[in-house]
Amino acid sequence: MYAREGLLVLAATATLTVFAMLDGKPPQPGLPLLAGAGLAAALPLTLRARFPLPGALLSAAIALLGLVIPGWQGRLVTMVMFGATAFRLPRRTWLVMSLSIAWTTGYGLLMPQTHKGLSVVTDLVIMGVAPVAIGHALRLHGERAAQAARLHHAEARRAMAEERAALAREVHDSVGHHLTAIRMQAAATRRALRGQSQTADKALGTIAELSATALHEVRALLDSLREAPTGPDLEEIENLAKRLSTPQLPISVHRVGPGTPLPPAVGHTVYRVVQEALTNAARHSEASHVKVHVLCDRAKVTVSITDNGRARAGAEGRGIRGMRERVDHHGGTLIAGPGEDQGWRVEAVVPIGQGPGIIATRAQHSSVAQDPT
């Protein structure tokens, strides 16, 4: 920023100096005096953004003092400053216009007779009214462009909301119906087989519980369907592990931090990554143990899911692509591939930014196993 302002001042100084050398009549002042006067006139340009009105008044005073230099065009900078002031202070346009006209009138009255190339009326229009009018017009153009962009954005959001509503209706009518039917059938079969098989009873109970949980999540998604996803987060990872653990495939969870809640979208993304990775391990790994490690700090959440089964080489499936898309949405990274020794490893790093305060660290470890479901 400072380099840009410096180049602007140097360019304005050089322009004023060249104009004075070309337009001035003998005897002309020396080049150092012309350059010094040009620099003094150009310095107020640095105030156009933060202090536009004081900068314009300072430039006007310097331009009046420069009348003693033959052919000096410091008033050009003052015209630019009044235009910039009208652009920066749209609510004070009439004040800026009045000050500009007053300065123009004073400049015309004080200008030596030999330097008057235009009438006072022409100077009043060009030097007083025109810069302020141009600055105000540019401001109005910018505001209209911003308003058009906001309207376009609102229209895009409305269209997206309509698409979400249509999707919600389809999911409600199809997925919601099937989940409800699964839950009802599992409950009915469980009642019919009650007392005959403890394993079947527990399996049907787990099916009913999972379908009820899925139905609850679908309904929550349909109710919200907004920018920030809601649903299960880090606190639900251990319950997820309990549901998926079996004596043949125990799942252990080790979680460190945080002491303060994570953003809902981040917690939800981490949960979904763990859910998909554990589902893949249960389906394809032939492992005897799965470990989940979740580490939270001030800037990110790092989660890794490793198993001791067989490596699953091949094309990236739909599940891994879904995990990668979720993590990419937060600007994070995901790695899925064979582990260092054996098995399969999924590791995701999800940024959470630097939140206020200091996140306290706590450690929690649990290892859970259940009967087959």
Disulfide bonds with the S-S distance in Angstrom:
none
